[in-house]
Amino acid sequence: MSDLLTQGQRRLIVAATLVTIAITSLAGCALFDRFPRLTIPMVLTDDSGAVDVTTHPIEITDDVCNKTLECVEAYRTDQADYYRFSSREMANE
């Protein structure tokens, strides 16, 4: 059968196969991506068995999220303040 395919045709088949694998892999990542549904309390109360580095979380959303700082959720802990925004672009601003 290899005699029936030219070098260019074989390269095309390999390239198409690699593109198909890449698209399938990326679709799977998007399907199982939990970042869009991730909230600050989920991060602060993660039960993954990792060392808890946040103590005394207090919700401060009503106090800090306003027209000046357009966040959708905010928490303060003894270690840091955590803010969640509606998009990555808003977080970058």
C-alpha positions as CSV (number, residue, x, y, z in Angstrom):
1,M,0.0,0.0,0.0
2,S,2.9,2.4,0.7
3,D,3.7,2.1,-3.0
4,L,0.3,3.6,-3.8
5,L,0.8,6.8,-1.7
6,T,3.2,9.5,-2.6
7,Q,5.4,11.2,0.0
8,G,3.1,14.2,-0.1
9,Q,0.0,12.2,0.5
10,R,1.6,10.4,3.5
11,R,2.6,13.8,5.0
12,L,-0.9,15.0,4.5
13,I,-2.4,12.0,6.3
14,V,0.0,12.3,9.2
15,A,-0.7,16.1,9.5
16,A,-4.5,15.5,9.4
17,T,-4.1,12.9,12.1
18,L,-2.1,15.1,14.3
19,V,-4.5,18.0,13.9
20,T,-7.4,15.7,14.7
21,I,-5.7,14.5,17.9
22,A,-4.8,18.1,18.9
23,I,-8.4,19.3,18.4
24,T,-9.8,16.3,20.4
25,S,-7.4,17.0,23.2
26,L,-8.3,20.7,23.4
27,A,-12.0,19.9,23.3
28,G,-11.5,17.5,26.3
29,C,-9.7,20.2,28.2
30,A,-12.4,22.7,27.6
31,L,-15.1,20.2,28.7
32,F,-13.4,19.5,32.0
33,D,-12.1,23.0,32.8
34,R,-13.5,24.0,36.1
35,F,-12.2,27.5,36.1
36,P,-15.4,29.2,34.8
37,R,-17.3,27.6,37.7
38,L,-14.5,28.2,40.3
39,T,-15.4,30.4,43.2
40,I,-13.3,31.8,46.0
41,P,-14.9,29.7,48.7
42,M,-14.1,26.6,46.6
43,V,-10.5,27.6,46.6
44,L,-10.4,28.6,50.3
45,T,-12.1,25.3,51.4
46,D,-10.4,22.9,49.1
47,D,-10.3,19.4,50.6
48,S,-7.6,18.1,48.3
49,G,-5.3,17.2,51.2
50,A,-2.9,20.1,50.5
51,V,-1.7,22.3,53.3
52,D,-4.2,25.0,54.1
53,V,-2.5,28.3,53.7
54,T,-5.6,30.5,54.2
55,T,-7.0,31.2,57.6
56,H,-10.1,33.1,58.8
57,P,-11.8,33.8,55.4
58,I,-14.2,36.7,55.6
59,E,-16.5,37.7,52.7
60,I,-15.9,41.4,51.8
61,T,-17.8,41.5,48.5
62,D,-20.3,44.1,49.5
63,D,-17.5,46.4,50.9
64,V,-15.1,46.3,48.0
65,C,-16.9,45.3,44.8
66,N,-18.4,48.4,43.3
67,K,-18.2,50.7,40.2
68,T,-14.5,51.4,41.0
69,L,-13.5,47.7,41.4
70,E,-15.9,45.7,39.3
71,C,-15.4,42.3,41.0
72,V,-18.1,39.7,41.5
73,E,-16.7,38.2,44.7
74,A,-14.1,39.1,47.3
75,Y,-12.7,37.5,50.5
76,R,-10.1,38.5,53.0
77,T,-8.0,36.0,54.9
78,D,-5.1,36.5,57.4
79,Q,-2.7,35.9,54.5
80,A,-4.2,37.8,51.5
81,D,-7.3,39.3,49.8
82,Y,-8.9,37.3,47.0
83,Y,-11.0,38.8,44.2
84,R,-13.0,37.1,41.5
85,F,-14.0,39.0,38.3
86,S,-16.4,38.2,35.5
87,S,-13.7,37.6,33.0
88,R,-9.9,37.3,32.7
89,E,-9.9,40.7,30.9
90,M,-11.6,42.3,33.9
91,A,-9.1,40.7,36.2
92,N,-6.2,42.0,34.1
93,E,-7.5,45.6,34.4
